[in-house]
């Protein structure tokens, strides 16, 4: 089964590039099948990782950034692939 973890944060005012750089520097203790980093207006950064795992498996996730880098708490979602 494939599971996708989504991690989305909104940077504090004027810190979008810094948040993007921070995300790119983060290593996970295990390597996902795929990892994609995206950005959007409003200084938002999205990271999607794909794993060969069951939906409820314990999987590594990016942490909450420190030091006032984000404007609000990180949003996290988990999805499973649907065939068909």
Protein Blocks (a to p, Z undefined) as FASTA:
>chain_A
ZZdddddddddehilmmmmmmmmmpccfbdcfbdcddddehiiacddddddddfklccdd
ddddehhlafbdcddddddddeZZ
